[in-house]
Amino acid sequence: MIIVPGQAGKDLCDPELGMTRRDILRVGGSGLLGLSLGSMLQLRATSARAAEADAVGGKGGGPGWGKAKNIIMVYFQGGPSHLDLWDPKDNVPDNVRSVFKRIQSKVPGMDVTEVLPKLAQVTDKFTFIRSMSYTPNGLFNHTAAIYQMMTGYTTDKVSPSGQLEPPSPKDFPNFGSQIVRLRPQTVPMLPFVMLPRPLQESGVVGKGGTAGFLGKAYDPYTLYPEGDDMDMTKMDRIKVDDLKLRPEVFALRLQRRAKLRDALNAGMKSIDQAVSDYKLGEYYDQALSLVVSGKAREAFNLQAENAETRDLYGRNTFGQSCLLARRLVEAGTKVVEVVWPKVANSDNHSWDHHVDLTNRMRDRSGPMLDQGLSGLLIDMDRRGLLAETLVVAVGEFGRSPQKGVSTSGNGNSADGRDHWPYCYTAVVAGAGIKRGHVHGQSDKTGSAPLADPVHPGELLATIYHAFGIDPATIVLNHLNQPRELVKAEAVTRLFG
């Protein structure tokens, strides 16, 4: 027999009143707000327990080990030109030289081009990796390169057009999914958020941006505001309805339902025993805490920031996305991926500068990058968030040293550069990363590394290392086959 304690009530909103018969009738499987979220948390934790033990039990230690508690990945999908941004070259042929002048930065040896005047003033906060490099197998396009950068693996499923097939449950997981699986949340906050648009090349949307064979429980929470890619104000129209309580459901009322659930469970010992290993109450409580606390909902409220801070980042989609990333990690989100708000192979604000590079970089993409990334580093540093937050800014590749040539089957104008994975630049900061430092060196024309090449897989291994996760940790794929998180070693010399 199930006994429901408490006295008869008249108003569910009154804290002093007990539960009513109406309360009991309202308890149903899917009727409890947050149950589906609770199920997701349960699924996430079930596979995380063994995986976390593996990761902790692996080898570790050394510079930077376990320094990171959060990460912001600023992803320049489309492939920005390193020669025209942060690896300027002098005394090179006209078809190699950037039209943009070299300017000195705050740190000697970290010069940039005139496109990045604001970033030039904060080079004392980060490391340039000027030797990012890999050699692709066959045709190299955006989707294949994005997939490799986000998962650490290449794929053998390529369409006749040279693009990858759409996302599949068999895909390798995004690194963010692996991190939140191995380092579960301890606060009521969304663990992994991707914004303001999906990873995309042409019609292939989201490849490399999901949890793949880990299952949907580890997928990121995706925040893609309404409006097209040229809408610079769409971050002001963020909707997070699934994180809100319905107007007719008060937090207290929801918590009272949770108490009722506990009372029902107490009277169902046989069922309790059968499901005790699943910790259903724990996962429901996590979901309840996330919704009731309002912490996630408050973090998405950009209007709570003062005008000065919003202006620091730039009043555009990219800048406000970087600001939102800071708010999310400050509230407890572990992984935030800010995807450049334009499809990889497109025009206008895209980094895919096959034509009209000068105008597009000088007037559109360049200023947004400069203000948004510099604003993020300044704001994170003055708030003390860089101590435990790793910031990584990188694209899937660089651009060809020679203008007007084809390296990937694309047509390029005399003012355009093609894809170039053999040498490019990344920015890394926070969580013990050296400040005011350059790692690696490119050759005279920015064509290849002269010293200390860093493969994208090694960059991912460094990210895992920073979280205290052994990159060689084994994960079972969709066929139950053992695979390493990434087949690479961390570049520990990046850490101070």
RALINRA-V132141 format. One record per backbone hydrogen bond with DSSP energy under -1.0 kcal/mol. CO is the residue of the C=O (numbers start at 0). NH is the residue of the N-H. E is the energy in kcal/mol with one decimal. If there is no record, write none. Layout:
co | nh | e
CO | NH | E
CO | NH | E
This chain:
co | nh | e
10 | 13 | -1.9
13 | 16 | -1.3
19 | 23 | -1.5
20 | 24 | -2.3
21 | 25 | -1.5
23 | 26 | -1.4
31 | 34 | -2.2
33 | 37 | -2.8
34 | 38 | -2.6
35 | 39 | -1.9
36 | 40 | -2.4
37 | 41 | -2.3
38 | 42 | -2.6
39 | 43 | -2.5
40 | 44 | -2.3
41 | 45 | -2.2
42 | 46 | -1.3
44 | 48 | -1.7
46 | 50 | -1.2
47 | 51 | -3.1
48 | 52 | -1.6
49 | 53 | -1.9
50 | 54 | -2.4
51 | 55 | -2.5
52 | 56 | -2.0
61 | 64 | -1.9
63 | 66 | -1.8
69 | 389 | -2.5
70 | 335 | -2.4
71 | 391 | -2.4
72 | 337 | -2.8
73 | 393 | -1.9
74 | 76 | -1.7
74 | 339 | -3.0
75 | 78 | -1.8
81 | 86 | -2.0
84 | 112 | -2.5
92 | 95 | -2.0
92 | 96 | -2.4
94 | 402 | -2.8
100 | 113 | -2.1
102 | 111 | -1.7
106 | 109 | -1.9
111 | 102 | -3.3
112 | 115 | -2.1
115 | 119 | -1.7
117 | 120 | -1.0
118 | 121 | -1.8
119 | 105 | -2.8
121 | 124 | -1.9
125 | 435 | -1.0
125 | 436 | -1.4
126 | 427 | -2.3
127 | 438 | -3.4
128 | 425 | -1.9
130 | 453 | -2.4
131 | 423 | -1.7
140 | 144 | -1.9
141 | 145 | -3.3
142 | 146 | -2.6
143 | 147 | -1.9
144 | 148 | -2.3
145 | 149 | -2.5
146 | 150 | -2.0
147 | 151 | -2.2
149 | 174 | -2.4
156 | 164 | -1.4
158 | 161 | -2.2
162 | 158 | -3.6
167 | 170 | -2.0
170 | 212 | -2.3
173 | 177 | -1.6
174 | 178 | -2.3
175 | 179 | -2.3
176 | 180 | -1.4
177 | 181 | -2.3
178 | 182 | -2.6
186 | 188 | -2.2
190 | 334 | -2.3
191 | 220 | -3.4
192 | 336 | -2.4
193 | 222 | -2.8
194 | 338 | -2.9
198 | 205 | -3.9
199 | 343 | -2.3
200 | 203 | -2.5
203 | 200 | -1.9
205 | 208 | -2.2
209 | 173 | -2.6
210 | 213 | -2.3
211 | 214 | -1.7
214 | 217 | -2.0
215 | 218 | -1.6
220 | 193 | -2.3
227 | 230 | -1.8
232 | 235 | -1.8
233 | 236 | -1.7
239 | 242 | -2.0
240 | 243 | -1.6
245 | 248 | -2.4
249 | 253 | -2.2
250 | 254 | -2.5
251 | 255 | -2.3
252 | 256 | -1.7
253 | 257 | -1.6
254 | 258 | -1.9
255 | 259 | -2.1
256 | 260 | -2.4
257 | 261 | -2.1
258 | 262 | -2.1
259 | 263 | -2.5
260 | 264 | -2.5
261 | 265 | -2.2
262 | 266 | -1.1
264 | 267 | -1.7
267 | 271 | -2.7
268 | 272 | -2.7
269 | 273 | -1.6
270 | 274 | -1.8
274 | 277 | -1.7
275 | 278 | -1.1
278 | 282 | -1.8
279 | 283 | -2.4
280 | 284 | -2.7
281 | 285 | -1.9
282 | 286 | -2.2
283 | 287 | -3.0
284 | 288 | -2.7
285 | 289 | -2.2
286 | 290 | -2.1
287 | 291 | -3.2
288 | 292 | -2.3
293 | 297 | -2.6
294 | 298 | -1.8
295 | 299 | -1.3
297 | 300 | -1.5
299 | 301 | -1.5
300 | 303 | -1.6
301 | 304 | -2.0
305 | 309 | -2.0
306 | 310 | -2.4
307 | 311 | -1.7
308 | 312 | -1.2
309 | 313 | -1.0
313 | 315 | -1.9
315 | 319 | -2.6
316 | 320 | -1.7
317 | 321 | -2.1
318 | 322 | -1.9
319 | 323 | -2.2
320 | 324 | -2.1
321 | 325 | -1.9
322 | 326 | -2.1
323 | 327 | -2.4
324 | 328 | -2.3
325 | 329 | -2.1
326 | 330 | -1.4
327 | 332 | -2.7
333 | 70 | -2.0
334 | 192 | -2.5
335 | 72 | -2.8
336 | 194 | -2.4
337 | 74 | -3.1
339 | 341 | -2.2
343 | 345 | -1.2
346 | 349 | -1.5
350 | 352 | -2.2
351 | 353 | -2.0
352 | 416 | -2.7
353 | 412 | -1.9
355 | 359 | -2.0
356 | 360 | -2.7
357 | 361 | -2.3
358 | 362 | -2.5
359 | 363 | -1.4
359 | 364 | -1.7
360 | 365 | -1.1
363 | 367 | -1.3
364 | 368 | -2.3
365 | 369 | -2.7
366 | 370 | -2.3
367 | 371 | -2.5
368 | 372 | -2.6
369 | 373 | -1.5
370 | 374 | -2.3
371 | 375 | -2.0
372 | 376 | -2.2
373 | 377 | -2.6
374 | 378 | -2.6
375 | 379 | -2.7
376 | 380 | -2.0
377 | 381 | -2.4
378 | 382 | -1.3
379 | 384 | -2.1
380 | 383 | -1.4
385 | 430 | -3.1
387 | 68 | -3.4
387 | 69 | -1.7
389 | 71 | -2.7
390 | 428 | -2.3
391 | 73 | -3.4
392 | 426 | -2.7
393 | 75 | -2.2
397 | 419 | -1.7
412 | 415 | -1.3
414 | 356 | -3.1
415 | 403 | -2.5
417 | 399 | -2.8
419 | 397 | -2.4
420 | 133 | -1.8
423 | 131 | -1.8
425 | 128 | -3.0
426 | 392 | -3.1
427 | 126 | -3.0
428 | 390 | -2.9
429 | 432 | -1.7
431 | 495 | -3.0
436 | 127 | -2.4
438 | 129 | -1.9
440 | 449 | -3.8
440 | 450 | -1.5
442 | 445 | -1.4
447 | 442 | -2.5
450 | 440 | -1.5
453 | 132 | -2.2
454 | 458 | -1.8
455 | 459 | -2.1
456 | 460 | -2.4
457 | 461 | -2.0
458 | 462 | -1.8
459 | 463 | -2.6
460 | 464 | -2.5
461 | 465 | -2.2
462 | 466 | -1.1
463 | 468 | -2.4
464 | 65 | -1.9
464 | 467 | -2.0
465 | 67 | -3.1
469 | 472 | -2.3
470 | 485 | -1.7
472 | 484 | -1.4
474 | 482 | -2.4
476 | 479 | -2.3
480 | 476 | -2.5
482 | 474 | -3.3
485 | 487 | -1.6
489 | 491 | -1.3
490 | 493 | -1.6
491 | 494 | -1.7
493 | 433 | -2.9
